[in-house]
Amino acid sequence: MSDETAPALTALLAEESIRLDEKADDKEDAIRQVGAALLQAGAIDASYIDAMLERERSVSTFVGEGVAIPHGTLAGKDSVKKDALVVLRFPDGVDWDGNDVRVCVGIAARGNGHIALLAQLATVLLDPDRAAALRAATTSDEVYELLKPDPEDE
Amino acid sequence: MPERTVTVASSVGLHARPASLFSQAAAKAGVPVTLTSAAGKSVNAASILGVLSLGIGHGEVVTISAEGDDAETALDGLAEMLNTDLDKE
């Protein structure tokens, strides 16, 4: 894995893209909210949101630890204007095909940038304590702290 | 321990749909399966987070290994998955 060329997760996450007290009726509503946050961040064209919904129909982006990582299909790449992350927390949970999702990390990435981003994110979530802290985070500072690269992983 | 070395065929690498399908299949294999990247990092193949954490791209070489009675059969099936472009199906 070529971590040295990958941007840090935190560098792609604008403070206004961290929304910690959201509510969603269902999975599709949650994905649309994640898409809207990416749109407001200037990272995507609106058509990327359809690509996110299509990806979700193809396979769930639920990854465990109460976290889903909605992102577009390969065909949606053209709708990405810049690489970005958004973090939406749903304290009441969202029913994700029977799984309870508390946090959605939305991803927009051009080229193969998503692979390195997902690898960093997965490494954070593999630590149950960090995953639990992310589910419980109430301030953007906490989110930044949790997603910061862990020097021990280098 | 039985193992297979495979080149990842999925055009998007081992993430998203291919990673989900692969880890689901590994979870159903009946024996614990380990996935190791070319860099030598090993994870539980049945863990989607573990698989994603390796950040495996298209064309990268990985090794899968397993122990137990059904290891050979399980590895054959999983190796075939990795050899297939899972994002196309």
gemmi code that builds the backbone of each chain (N, CA, C; Angstrom):
import gemmi

chains = {
    "A": [
        ("MET", (0.851, -1.195, 0.000), (0.000, 0.000, 0.000), (0.885, 1.242, 0.000)),
        ("SER", (0.582, 2.189, -0.863), (1.435, 3.366, -0.988), (0.845, 4.523, -0.194)),
        ("ASP", (0.953, 4.398, 1.123), (0.372, 5.385, 2.025), (1.006, 6.763, 1.870)),
        ("GLU", (2.291, 6.772, 1.478), (3.003, 8.046, 1.471), (2.442, 9.023, 0.436)),
        ("THR", (1.761, 8.494, -0.594), (1.208, 9.388, -1.602), (-0.260, 9.728, -1.322)),
        ("ALA", (-0.852, 9.013, -0.382), (-2.270, 9.228, -0.121), (-2.459, 10.425, 0.813)),
        ("PRO", (-3.417, 11.288, 0.489), (-3.687, 12.392, 1.408), (-4.324, 11.861, 2.689)),
        ("ALA", (-4.102, 12.564, 3.765), (-4.725, 12.154, 5.022), (-6.232, 12.333, 4.915)),
        ("LEU", (-6.963, 11.466, 5.586), (-8.423, 11.576, 5.597), (-8.850, 12.970, 6.048)),
        ("THR", (-8.168, 13.459, 7.087), (-8.575, 14.731, 7.679), (-8.382, 15.901, 6.712)),
        ("ALA", (-7.419, 15.750, 5.769), (-7.169, 16.840, 4.822), (-8.330, 16.988, 3.842)),
        ("LEU", (-9.120, 15.934, 3.668), (-10.221, 15.945, 2.702), (-11.566, 16.226, 3.359)),
        ("LEU", (-11.526, 16.410, 4.679), (-12.766, 16.566, 5.439), (-12.882, 18.011, 5.926)),
        ("ALA", (-13.791, 18.764, 5.291), (-14.005, 20.148, 5.717), (-14.840, 20.160, 6.993)),
        ("GLU", (-14.601, 21.138, 7.832), (-15.328, 21.171, 9.106), (-16.841, 21.242, 8.885)),
        ("GLU", (-17.266, 21.996, 7.833), (-18.709, 22.097, 7.591), (-19.285, 20.814, 6.979)),
        ("SER", (-18.400, 19.857, 6.644), (-18.863, 18.563, 6.140), (-19.029, 17.534, 7.263)),
        ("ILE", (-18.829, 17.971, 8.490), (-19.046, 17.084, 9.640), (-20.381, 17.467, 10.275)),
        ("ARG", (-21.332, 16.560, 10.204), (-22.687, 16.833, 10.711), (-23.056, 15.720, 11.674)),
        ("LEU", (-23.148, 16.058, 12.945), (-23.161, 15.006, 13.967), (-24.526, 14.770, 14.598)),
        ("ASP", (-25.521, 15.528, 14.167), (-26.834, 15.344, 14.801), (-27.912, 15.301, 13.730)),
        ("GLU", (-27.808, 14.296, 12.847), (-28.729, 14.179, 11.712), (-29.782, 13.109, 11.992)),
        ("LYS", (-30.850, 13.187, 11.206), (-31.907, 12.174, 11.284), (-32.241, 11.735, 9.861)),
        ("ALA", (-32.470, 10.434, 9.679), (-32.850, 9.943, 8.358), (-33.997, 8.952, 8.502)),
        ("ASP", (-34.940, 9.018, 7.548), (-36.094, 8.111, 7.566), (-35.670, 6.685, 7.247)),
        ("ASP", (-34.758, 6.569, 6.309), (-34.315, 5.242, 5.878), (-32.954, 5.379, 5.204)),
        ("LYS", (-32.479, 4.244, 4.689), (-31.165, 4.201, 4.077), (-31.047, 5.180, 2.910)),
        ("GLU", (-32.067, 5.183, 2.043), (-31.984, 6.055, 0.868), (-31.939, 7.524, 1.277)),
        ("ASP", (-32.727, 7.866, 2.286), (-32.729, 9.242, 2.797), (-31.329, 9.598, 3.321)),
        ("ALA", (-30.724, 8.673, 4.053), (-29.378, 8.913, 4.602), (-28.367, 9.130, 3.472)),
        ("ILE", (-28.462, 8.290, 2.433), (-27.512, 8.423, 1.313), (-27.714, 9.752, 0.601)),
        ("ARG", (-28.975, 10.157, 0.451), (-29.235, 11.453, -0.199), (-28.667, 12.603, 0.636)),
        ("GLN", (-28.741, 12.482, 1.952), (-28.166, 13.531, 2.811), (-26.639, 13.558, 2.698)),
        ("VAL", (-26.044, 12.366, 2.629), (-24.588, 12.291, 2.444), (-24.218, 12.939, 1.106)),
        ("GLY", (-24.998, 12.625, 0.070), (-24.764, 13.208, -1.251), (-24.912, 14.723, -1.230)),
        ("ALA", (-25.924, 15.201, -0.504), (-26.145, 16.652, -0.422), (-24.954, 17.331, 0.255)),
        ("ALA", (-24.376, 16.675, 1.255), (-23.214, 17.243, 1.947), (-22.001, 17.299, 1.009)),
        ("LEU", (-21.829, 16.256, 0.195), (-20.728, 16.250, -0.780), (-20.943, 17.337, -1.838)),
        ("LEU", (-22.216, 17.521, -2.204), (-22.558, 18.549, -3.186), (-22.236, 19.937, -2.623)),
        ("GLN", (-22.613, 20.165, -1.369), (-22.337, 21.462, -0.738), (-20.842, 21.698, -0.562)),
        ("ALA", (-20.089, 20.607, -0.426), (-18.637, 20.731, -0.294), (-17.978, 21.051, -1.636)),
        ("GLY", (-18.793, 21.041, -2.705), (-18.253, 21.330, -4.034), (-17.463, 20.173, -4.614)),
        ("ALA", (-17.695, 18.966, -4.077), (-16.896, 17.814, -4.490), (-17.483, 17.074, -5.687)),
        ("ILE", (-18.790, 17.243, -5.907), (-19.467, 16.414, -6.913), (-20.500, 17.220, -7.696)),
        ("ASP", (-20.904, 16.672, -8.840), (-22.130, 17.104, -9.502), (-23.278, 16.288, -8.918)),
        ("ALA", (-24.484, 16.823, -9.031), (-25.639, 16.163, -8.420), (-25.816, 14.724, -8.920)),
        ("SER", (-25.367, 14.437, -10.142), (-25.574, 13.093, -10.699), (-24.808, 12.027, -9.905)),
        ("TYR", (-23.797, 12.460, -9.127), (-23.053, 11.485, -8.309), (-23.966, 10.825, -7.270)),
        ("ILE", (-24.982, 11.556, -6.830), (-25.883, 11.005, -5.807), (-26.626, 9.790, -6.374)),
        ("ASP", (-27.024, 9.872, -7.656), (-27.649, 8.709, -8.287), (-26.674, 7.539, -8.366)),
        ("ALA", (-25.397, 7.863, -8.629), (-24.382, 6.804, -8.692), (-24.183, 6.165, -7.315)),
        ("MET", (-24.335, 6.970, -6.254), (-24.234, 6.419, -4.891), (-25.394, 5.462, -4.615)),
        ("LEU", (-26.597, 5.871, -5.037), (-27.765, 5.017, -4.812), (-27.651, 3.730, -5.624)),
        ("GLU", (-27.100, 3.859, -6.842), (-26.924, 2.676, -7.689), (-25.927, 1.711, -7.057)),
        ("ARG", (-24.823, 2.256, -6.540), (-23.827, 1.424, -5.850), (-24.481, 0.668, -4.687)),
        ("GLU", (-25.314, 1.366, -3.968), (-25.935, 0.754, -2.790), (-26.888, -0.364, -3.192)),
        ("ARG", (-27.552, -0.201, -4.346), (-28.452, -1.258, -4.826), (-27.644, -2.476, -5.257)),
        ("SER", (-26.434, -2.224, -5.771), (-25.579, -3.306, -6.232), (-25.009, -4.086, -5.055)),
        ("VAL", (-24.554, -3.358, -4.040), (-24.041, -4.009, -2.842), (-24.066, -3.007, -1.707)),
        ("SER", (-24.392, -3.496, -0.507), (-24.451, -2.605, 0.649), (-23.066, -2.049, 0.967)),
        ("THR", (-23.025, -0.780, 1.347), (-21.748, -0.200, 1.765), (-21.601, -0.226, 3.290)),
        ("PHE", (-22.477, -0.982, 3.945), (-22.305, -1.193, 5.385), (-21.022, -1.999, 5.601)),
        ("VAL", (-20.156, -1.511, 6.507), (-18.885, -2.208, 6.706), (-18.722, -2.780, 8.110)),
        ("GLY", (-19.747, -2.674, 8.934), (-19.613, -3.125, 10.314), (-19.362, -1.949, 11.236)),
        ("GLU", (-19.384, -2.218, 12.557), (-19.127, -1.169, 13.559), (-20.104, 0.007, 13.452)),
        ("GLY", (-21.318, -0.278, 12.926), (-22.317, 0.785, 12.833), (-21.986, 1.856, 11.814)),
        ("VAL", (-21.152, 1.501, 10.852), (-20.690, 2.494, 9.885), (-20.991, 2.031, 8.451)),
        ("ALA", (-21.476, 2.961, 7.629), (-21.626, 2.715, 6.192), (-20.805, 3.763, 5.460)),
        ("ILE", (-20.331, 3.394, 4.287), (-19.450, 4.295, 3.532), (-19.997, 4.510, 2.118)),
        ("PRO", (-21.131, 5.215, 2.007), (-21.723, 5.405, 0.677), (-20.748, 6.092, -0.281)),
        ("HIS", (-20.691, 5.563, -1.489), (-19.865, 6.177, -2.530), (-20.413, 5.746, -3.874)),
        ("GLY", (-19.969, 6.432, -4.930), (-20.544, 6.192, -6.248), (-19.974, 4.966, -6.931)),
        ("THR", (-20.580, 4.615, -8.054), (-20.037, 3.554, -8.892), (-18.866, 4.107, -9.691)),
        ("LEU", (-18.158, 3.208, -10.346), (-17.052, 3.611, -11.215), (-17.556, 4.578, -12.288)),
        ("ALA", (-18.772, 4.310, -12.777), (-19.346, 5.151, -13.820), (-19.635, 6.559, -13.311)),
        ("GLY", (-19.740, 6.705, -11.982), (-20.024, 8.013, -11.405), (-18.800, 8.892, -11.233)),
        ("LYS", (-17.641, 8.344, -11.537), (-16.373, 9.065, -11.315), (-16.334, 10.419, -12.017)),
        ("ASP", (-16.978, 10.471, -13.208), (-16.943, 11.713, -13.972), (-17.667, 12.845, -13.251)),
        ("SER", (-18.509, 12.477, -12.283), (-19.251, 13.490, -11.537), (-18.460, 14.030, -10.357)),
        ("VAL", (-17.263, 13.488, -10.138), (-16.447, 13.934, -9.002), (-15.563, 15.105, -9.445)),
        ("LYS", (-15.679, 16.216, -8.743), (-14.889, 17.402, -9.082), (-13.610, 17.471, -8.263)),
        ("LYS", (-13.679, 17.015, -7.041), (-12.466, 16.931, -6.213), (-12.685, 15.856, -5.149)),
        ("ASP", (-11.579, 15.303, -4.656), (-11.673, 14.283, -3.627), (-12.163, 14.919, -2.327)),
        ("ALA", (-13.096, 14.265, -1.678), (-13.607, 14.804, -0.415), (-14.268, 13.714, 0.410)),
        ("LEU", (-14.329, 13.964, 1.700), (-15.062, 13.117, 2.638), (-16.108, 13.965, 3.330)),
        ("VAL", (-17.195, 13.321, 3.733), (-18.146, 13.942, 4.648), (-18.471, 12.916, 5.738)),
        ("VAL", (-18.761, 13.399, 6.929), (-19.129, 12.507, 8.030), (-20.486, 12.943, 8.560)),
        ("LEU", (-21.469, 12.050, 8.464), (-22.791, 12.326, 9.015), (-23.083, 11.309, 10.103)),
        ("ARG", (-23.486, 11.822, 11.252), (-23.801, 10.932, 12.372), (-25.308, 10.962, 12.611)),
        ("PHE", (-25.871, 9.782, 12.747), (-27.305, 9.651, 12.982), (-27.491, 9.015, 14.362)),
        ("PRO", (-27.630, 9.846, 15.401), (-27.678, 9.307, 16.777), (-28.817, 8.305, 16.985)),
        ("ASP", (-29.936, 8.448, 16.254), (-31.054, 7.519, 16.420), (-30.895, 6.262, 15.570)),
        ("GLY", (-29.861, 6.227, 14.754), (-29.620, 5.061, 13.919), (-30.424, 5.080, 12.633)),
        ("VAL", (-29.947, 4.356, 11.652), (-30.632, 4.180, 10.378), (-30.647, 2.680, 10.094)),
        ("ASP", (-31.829, 2.165, 9.722), (-31.927, 0.741, 9.389), (-31.297, 0.507, 8.021)),
        ("TRP", (-30.181, -0.207, 8.030), (-29.416, -0.434, 6.798), (-29.508, -1.922, 6.481)),
        ("ASP", (-30.594, -2.329, 5.850), (-30.832, -3.755, 5.558), (-30.727, -4.593, 6.829)),
        ("GLY", (-31.305, -4.080, 7.916), (-31.283, -4.842, 9.162), (-30.102, -4.511, 10.059)),
        ("ASN", (-29.125, -3.774, 9.543), (-28.004, -3.333, 10.374), (-28.288, -1.925, 10.892)),
        ("ASP", (-27.794, -1.647, 12.085), (-27.993, -0.344, 12.703), (-26.801, 0.558, 12.390)),
        ("VAL", (-27.038, 1.535, 11.538), (-25.941, 2.436, 11.147), (-26.044, 3.748, 11.918)),
        ("ARG", (-24.949, 4.142, 12.542), (-24.898, 5.394, 13.305), (-24.082, 6.470, 12.605)),
        ("VAL", (-23.155, 6.026, 11.767), (-22.274, 6.983, 11.101), (-22.159, 6.629, 9.624)),
        ("CYS", (-22.327, 7.646, 8.765), (-22.053, 7.471, 7.342), (-20.840, 8.317, 6.989)),
        ("VAL", (-19.867, 7.687, 6.370), (-18.726, 8.427, 5.844), (-18.877, 8.413, 4.328)),
        ("GLY", (-19.238, 9.560, 3.777), (-19.423, 9.661, 2.326), (-18.093, 9.951, 1.656)),
        ("ILE", (-17.881, 9.305, 0.527), (-16.587, 9.411, -0.137), (-16.777, 9.818, -1.598)),
        ("ALA", (-16.041, 10.840, -2.022), (-15.936, 11.166, -3.443), (-14.461, 11.147, -3.782)),
        ("ALA", (-14.087, 10.391, -4.797), (-12.668, 10.325, -5.167), (-12.544, 10.081, -6.655)),
        ("ARG", (-11.576, 10.765, -7.250), (-11.295, 10.540, -8.660), (-10.287, 9.413, -8.802)),
        ("GLY", (-10.241, 8.824, -9.995), (-9.256, 7.782, -10.256), (-9.340, 6.673, -9.226)),
        ("ASN", (-8.196, 6.244, -8.747), (-8.176, 5.167, -7.768), (-7.956, 5.683, -6.353)),
        ("GLY", (-8.199, 6.982, -6.177), (-7.959, 7.589, -4.874), (-8.752, 6.974, -3.751)),
        ("HIS", (-9.929, 6.395, -4.113), (-10.789, 5.845, -3.068), (-10.148, 4.656, -2.367)),
        ("ILE", (-9.279, 3.923, -3.063), (-8.710, 2.711, -2.459), (-7.875, 3.073, -1.231)),
        ("ALA", (-7.005, 4.077, -1.393), (-6.173, 4.499, -0.262), (-7.024, 5.129, 0.837)),
        ("LEU", (-8.058, 5.879, 0.439), (-8.927, 6.498, 1.443), (-9.656, 5.447, 2.260)),
        ("LEU", (-10.214, 4.465, 1.540), (-10.945, 3.405, 2.230), (-10.025, 2.606, 3.136)),
        ("ALA", (-8.793, 2.396, 2.694), (-7.848, 1.630, 3.506), (-7.561, 2.362, 4.818)),
        ("GLN", (-7.379, 3.678, 4.725), (-7.134, 4.451, 5.951), (-8.348, 4.414, 6.871)),
        ("LEU", (-9.514, 4.587, 6.259), (-10.738, 4.603, 7.061), (-10.968, 3.245, 7.728)),
        ("ALA", (-10.773, 2.180, 6.964), (-10.970, 0.833, 7.506), (-9.993, 0.569, 8.651)),
        ("THR", (-8.782, 1.080, 8.516), (-7.788, 0.880, 9.572), (-8.245, 1.551, 10.867)),
        ("VAL", (-8.851, 2.728, 10.748), (-9.398, 3.399, 11.935), (-10.499, 2.548, 12.554)),
        ("LEU", (-11.418, 2.058, 11.703), (-12.600, 1.349, 12.210), (-12.275, -0.042, 12.738)),
        ("LEU", (-11.129, -0.602, 12.322), (-10.735, -1.920, 12.829), (-10.395, -1.857, 14.314)),
        ("ASP", (-10.132, -0.666, 14.817), (-9.891, -0.488, 16.244), (-11.252, -0.237, 16.904)),
        ("PRO", (-11.783, -1.222, 17.644), (-13.139, -1.093, 18.183), (-13.327, 0.150, 19.053)),
        ("ASP", (-12.262, 0.565, 19.750), (-12.381, 1.746, 20.601), (-12.550, 3.015, 19.768)),
        ("ARG", (-11.791, 3.092, 18.670), (-11.912, 4.276, 17.811), (-13.263, 4.275, 17.098)),
        ("ALA", (-13.728, 3.088, 16.684), (-15.030, 2.998, 16.023), (-16.139, 3.435, 16.979)),
        ("ALA", (-16.053, 2.982, 18.242), (-17.075, 3.343, 19.231), (-17.036, 4.844, 19.493)),
        ("ALA", (-15.832, 5.399, 19.552), (-15.700, 6.836, 19.795), (-16.278, 7.635, 18.631)),
        ("LEU", (-16.120, 7.126, 17.416), (-16.682, 7.816, 16.247), (-18.217, 7.787, 16.298)),
        ("ARG", (-18.767, 6.644, 16.704), (-20.230, 6.548, 16.813), (-20.776, 7.514, 17.860)),
        ("ALA", (-19.947, 7.837, 18.857), (-20.398, 8.673, 19.972), (-19.953, 10.125, 19.839)),
        ("ALA", (-19.222, 10.452, 18.776), (-18.623, 11.786, 18.675), (-19.688, 12.876, 18.609)),
        ("THR", (-19.471, 13.947, 19.341), (-20.419, 15.066, 19.308), (-19.765, 16.365, 18.850)),
        ("THR", (-18.456, 16.372, 18.669), (-17.799, 17.584, 18.173), (-16.901, 17.231, 16.986)),
        ("SER", (-16.722, 18.213, 16.103), (-15.883, 17.960, 14.933), (-14.426, 17.728, 15.349)),
        ("ASP", (-14.000, 18.334, 16.459), (-12.633, 18.096, 16.943), (-12.408, 16.612, 17.239)),
        ("GLU", (-13.407, 15.988, 17.859), (-13.287, 14.549, 18.157), (-13.142, 13.752, 16.860)),
        ("VAL", (-13.945, 14.114, 15.843), (-13.896, 13.389, 14.572), (-12.514, 13.541, 13.938)),
        ("TYR", (-11.984, 14.768, 13.943), (-10.644, 14.984, 13.380), (-9.599, 14.160, 14.121)),
        ("GLU", (-9.730, 14.150, 15.440), (-8.757, 13.417, 16.261), (-8.797, 11.917, 15.926)),
        ("LEU", (-10.020, 11.387, 15.740), (-10.180, 9.948, 15.488), (-9.677, 9.551, 14.099)),
        ("LEU", (-9.816, 10.456, 13.134), (-9.443, 10.109, 11.758), (-8.001, 10.462, 11.434)),
        ("LYS", (-7.350, 11.088, 12.387), (-5.935, 11.444, 12.190), (-5.115, 10.190, 11.956)),
        ("PRO", (-4.129, 10.266, 11.056), (-3.294, 9.075, 10.838), (-2.634, 8.647, 12.144)),
        ("ASP", (-2.668, 7.347, 12.374), (-2.047, 6.803, 13.582), (-0.577, 6.518, 13.294)),
        ("PRO", (0.336, 7.186, 13.983), (1.768, 6.992, 13.702), (2.196, 5.539, 13.868)),
        ("GLU", (1.475, 4.796, 14.709), (1.844, 3.393, 14.927), (1.579, 2.528, 13.703)),
        ("ASP", (0.742, 3.010, 12.797), (0.425, 2.217, 11.601), (1.494, 2.343, 10.520)),
        ("GLU", (2.364, 3.320, 10.662), (3.339, 3.553, 9.595), (4.421, 2.477, 9.573)),
    ],
    "B": [
        ("MET", (0.623, -24.842, 5.591), (-0.782, -24.435, 5.475), (-1.105, -24.197, 3.999)),
        ("PRO", (-2.231, -24.747, 3.510), (-2.601, -24.532, 2.105), (-2.764, -23.047, 1.806)),
        ("GLU", (-2.248, -22.633, 0.669), (-2.419, -21.233, 0.283), (-2.465, -21.091, -1.228)),
        ("ARG", (-2.983, -19.967, -1.695), (-3.032, -19.650, -3.114), (-2.549, -18.216, -3.285)),
        ("THR", (-1.741, -18.004, -4.305), (-1.313, -16.641, -4.622), (-2.046, -16.210, -5.883)),
        ("VAL", (-2.727, -15.090, -5.801), (-3.650, -14.690, -6.853), (-3.445, -13.211, -7.213)),
        ("THR", (-3.644, -12.891, -8.485), (-3.644, -11.487, -8.913), (-5.084, -10.991, -8.927)),
        ("VAL", (-5.322, -9.862, -8.282), (-6.682, -9.346, -8.166), (-7.142, -8.790, -9.516)),
        ("ALA", (-8.226, -9.383, -10.046), (-8.665, -9.049, -11.401), (-9.658, -7.892, -11.445)),
        ("SER", (-10.350, -7.624, -10.345), (-11.389, -6.590, -10.390), (-10.785, -5.244, -10.747)),
        ("SER", (-11.425, -4.569, -11.687), (-10.854, -3.321, -12.204), (-10.785, -2.243, -11.126)),
        ("VAL", (-11.652, -2.334, -10.124), (-11.630, -1.328, -9.056), (-10.751, -1.766, -7.891)),
        ("GLY", (-10.118, -2.931, -8.015), (-9.341, -3.443, -6.894), (-10.260, -4.157, -5.903)),
        ("LEU", (-9.688, -4.474, -4.751), (-10.459, -5.233, -3.772), (-11.109, -4.252, -2.806)),
        ("HIS", (-12.163, -3.609, -3.268), (-12.917, -2.707, -2.403), (-14.357, -2.738, -2.889)),
        ("ALA", (-15.227, -1.986, -2.199), (-16.615, -1.877, -2.606), (-17.231, -3.257, -2.857)),
        ("ARG", (-17.853, -3.401, -4.023), (-18.565, -4.645, -4.305), (-17.649, -5.873, -4.270)),
        ("PRO", (-16.508, -5.848, -4.961), (-15.645, -7.030, -4.903), (-15.216, -7.388, -3.477)),
        ("ALA", (-14.898, -6.387, -2.677), (-14.473, -6.664, -1.303), (-15.614, -7.268, -0.489)),
        ("SER", (-16.829, -6.738, -0.687), (-17.989, -7.277, 0.037), (-18.241, -8.725, -0.344)),
        ("LEU", (-18.264, -8.971, -1.659), (-18.555, -10.336, -2.123), (-17.480, -11.307, -1.630)),
        ("PHE", (-16.230, -10.862, -1.700), (-15.124, -11.729, -1.277), (-15.197, -12.026, 0.219)),
        ("SER", (-15.412, -11.009, 1.040), (-15.410, -11.264, 2.482), (-16.636, -12.084, 2.897)),
        ("GLN", (-17.761, -11.857, 2.193), (-18.941, -12.689, 2.485), (-18.659, -14.157, 2.162)),
        ("ALA", (-18.011, -14.386, 1.032), (-17.690, -15.760, 0.633), (-16.693, -16.374, 1.620)),
        ("ALA", (-15.735, -15.567, 2.075), (-14.753, -16.071, 3.035), (-15.432, -16.441, 4.359)),
        ("ALA", (-16.436, -15.639, 4.733), (-17.150, -15.911, 5.982), (-17.925, -17.224, 5.901)),
        ("LYS", (-18.333, -17.584, 4.681), (-19.123, -18.805, 4.503), (-18.248, -20.016, 4.207)),
        ("ALA", (-16.937, -19.808, 4.158), (-16.036, -20.876, 3.711), (-15.995, -22.059, 4.685)),
        ("GLY", (-16.380, -21.816, 5.937), (-16.375, -22.925, 6.898), (-15.038, -23.088, 7.605)),
        ("VAL", (-14.008, -22.455, 7.085), (-12.704, -22.461, 7.747), (-12.195, -21.012, 7.799)),
        ("PRO", (-11.398, -20.676, 8.816), (-10.858, -19.318, 8.873), (-9.881, -19.085, 7.721)),
        ("VAL", (-10.098, -18.003, 6.991), (-9.251, -17.688, 5.838), (-8.485, -16.393, 6.121)),
        ("THR", (-7.200, -16.431, 5.815), (-6.357, -15.246, 6.003), (-5.996, -14.667, 4.640)),
        ("LEU", (-6.094, -13.346, 4.524), (-5.711, -12.642, 3.299), (-4.450, -11.834, 3.598)),
        ("THR", (-3.446, -12.018, 2.761), (-2.175, -11.326, 2.986), (-1.813, -10.506, 1.751)),
        ("SER", (-1.471, -9.251, 1.963), (-1.090, -8.377, 0.850), (0.349, -8.645, 0.447)),
        ("ALA", (0.734, -8.104, -0.718), (2.110, -8.266, -1.197), (3.091, -7.640, -0.199)),
        ("ALA", (2.604, -6.643, 0.553), (3.457, -5.971, 1.535), (3.615, -6.810, 2.809)),
        ("GLY", (2.864, -7.926, 2.875), (3.035, -8.828, 4.006), (2.089, -8.589, 5.170)),
        ("LYS", (1.079, -7.739, 4.969), (0.107, -7.499, 6.034), (-1.029, -8.513, 5.914)),
        ("SER", (-1.375, -9.166, 7.022), (-2.406, -10.200, 7.005), (-3.642, -9.762, 7.774)),
        ("VAL", (-4.795, -10.134, 7.224), (-6.065, -9.844, 7.903), (-6.982, -11.054, 7.777)),
        ("ASN", (-8.024, -11.065, 8.606), (-9.094, -12.038, 8.498), (-9.883, -11.727, 7.217)),
        ("ALA", (-9.895, -12.679, 6.284), (-10.535, -12.433, 4.989), (-12.047, -12.246, 5.114)),
        ("ALA", (-12.625, -12.708, 6.222), (-14.065, -12.593, 6.398), (-14.466, -11.217, 6.923)),
        ("SER", (-13.498, -10.389, 7.252), (-13.789, -9.051, 7.766), (-13.681, -8.028, 6.646)),
        ("ILE", (-14.819, -7.423, 6.301), (-14.796, -6.427, 5.232), (-13.846, -5.285, 5.587)),
        ("LEU", (-13.828, -4.901, 6.853), (-12.913, -3.820, 7.255), (-11.461, -4.248, 7.095)),
        ("GLY", (-11.191, -5.502, 7.449), (-9.836, -6.015, 7.294), (-9.412, -5.991, 5.836)),
        ("VAL", (-10.290, -6.487, 4.969), (-9.982, -6.534, 3.535), (-9.763, -5.118, 2.996)),
        ("LEU", (-10.656, -4.195, 3.379), (-10.525, -2.811, 2.901), (-9.249, -2.158, 3.409)),
        ("SER", (-8.847, -2.527, 4.630), (-7.683, -1.855, 5.242), (-6.394, -2.151, 4.477)),
        ("LEU", (-6.393, -3.225, 3.686), (-5.189, -3.549, 2.921), (-5.032, -2.642, 1.697)),
        ("GLY", (-6.117, -2.037, 1.253), (-6.037, -1.110, 0.121), (-5.486, -1.756, -1.138)),
        ("ILE", (-6.049, -2.899, -1.499), (-5.508, -3.659, -2.626), (-6.108, -3.177, -3.949)),
        ("GLY", (-5.253, -2.773, -4.852), (-5.693, -2.266, -6.145), (-5.727, -3.356, -7.204)),
        ("HIS", (-6.251, -2.996, -8.372), (-6.305, -3.904, -9.519), (-4.892, -4.374, -9.879)),
        ("GLY", (-4.762, -5.669, -10.120), (-3.482, -6.205, -10.573), (-2.495, -6.509, -9.450)),
        ("GLU", (-2.868, -6.215, -8.215), (-1.966, -6.533, -7.102), (-2.053, -8.019, -6.769)),
        ("VAL", (-0.957, -8.537, -6.281), (-0.878, -9.961, -5.948), (-1.139, -10.134, -4.457)),
        ("VAL", (-2.046, -11.044, -4.133), (-2.353, -11.336, -2.734), (-2.240, -12.836, -2.500)),
        ("THR", (-2.137, -13.218, -1.241), (-2.107, -14.624, -0.883), (-3.261, -14.909, 0.063)),
        ("ILE", (-3.975, -15.993, -0.202), (-5.000, -16.431, 0.749), (-4.564, -17.772, 1.303)),
        ("SER", (-4.798, -17.961, 2.590), (-4.413, -19.218, 3.216), (-5.491, -19.642, 4.196)),
        ("ALA", (-5.559, -20.953, 4.439), (-6.573, -21.479, 5.348), (-6.101, -22.819, 5.892)),
        ("GLU", (-6.645, -23.178, 7.018), (-6.332, -24.471, 7.612), (-7.629, -25.212, 7.880)),
        ("GLY", (-7.566, -26.537, 7.859), (-8.764, -27.319, 8.152), (-9.103, -28.240, 7.001)),
        ("ASP", (-10.129, -29.072, 7.241), (-10.488, -30.105, 6.278), (-10.881, -29.545, 4.921)),
        ("ASP", (-11.614, -28.448, 4.932), (-12.136, -27.917, 3.679), (-11.270, -26.806, 3.098)),
        ("ALA", (-10.059, -26.666, 3.626), (-9.225, -25.527, 3.227), (-8.985, -25.478, 1.720)),
        ("GLU", (-8.628, -26.638, 1.126), (-8.283, -26.648, -0.304), (-9.469, -26.205, -1.158)),
        ("THR", (-10.647, -26.766, -0.879), (-11.844, -26.412, -1.641), (-12.192, -24.946, -1.459)),
        ("ALA", (-12.125, -24.490, -0.215), (-12.470, -23.096, 0.068), (-11.519, -22.154, -0.668)),
        ("LEU", (-10.241, -22.470, -0.632), (-9.255, -21.601, -1.282), (-9.432, -21.581, -2.789)),
        ("ASP", (-9.782, -22.744, -3.369), (-10.014, -22.780, -4.812), (-11.138, -21.823, -5.196)),
        ("GLY", (-12.230, -21.887, -4.433), (-13.376, -21.023, -4.721), (-13.033, -19.551, -4.570)),
        ("LEU", (-12.325, -19.221, -3.492), (-11.991, -17.818, -3.227), (-10.972, -17.290, -4.234)),
        ("ALA", (-10.027, -18.166, -4.618), (-9.025, -17.753, -5.612), (-9.704, -17.443, -6.937)),
        ("GLU", (-10.716, -18.260, -7.276), (-11.432, -18.022, -8.531), (-12.166, -16.688, -8.488)),
        ("MET", (-12.721, -16.364, -7.315), (-13.388, -15.058, -7.171), (-12.402, -13.920, -7.423)),
        ("LEU", (-11.227, -14.038, -6.833), (-10.238, -12.960, -6.967), (-9.753, -12.835, -8.410)),
        ("ASN", (-9.797, -13.965, -9.133), (-9.371, -13.980, -10.530), (-10.421, -13.415, -11.476)),
        ("THR", (-11.597, -13.107, -10.937), (-12.723, -12.648, -11.743), (-12.928, -11.158, -11.497)),
        ("ASP", (-13.363, -10.438, -12.529), (-13.708, -9.031, -12.305), (-15.089, -8.968, -11.668)),
        ("LEU", (-15.107, -8.909, -10.340), (-16.360, -9.001, -9.590), (-17.222, -7.749, -9.743)),
        ("ASP", (-16.637, -6.702, -10.275), (-17.426, -5.478, -10.410), (-18.259, -5.500, -11.685)),
        ("LYS", (-18.037, -6.500, -12.520), (-18.732, -6.531, -13.810), (-20.025, -7.325, -13.749)),
        ("GLU", (-20.186, -8.109, -12.669), (-21.324, -9.034, -12.661), (-22.600, -8.371, -12.175)),
    ],
}
model = gemmi.Model(1)
for chain_id, residues in chains.items():
    chain = gemmi.Chain(chain_id)
    for i, (resn, *xyz) in enumerate(residues, 1):
        res = gemmi.Residue()
        res.name, res.seqid = resn, gemmi.SeqId(i, " ")
        for name, pos in zip(("N", "CA", "C"), xyz):
            atom = gemmi.Atom()
            atom.name, atom.element = name, gemmi.Element(name[0])
            atom.pos, atom.b_iso = gemmi.Position(*pos), 0.0
            res.add_atom(atom)
        chain.add_residue(res)
    model.add_chain(chain)
structure = gemmi.Structure()
structure.add_model(model)
structure.setup_entities()
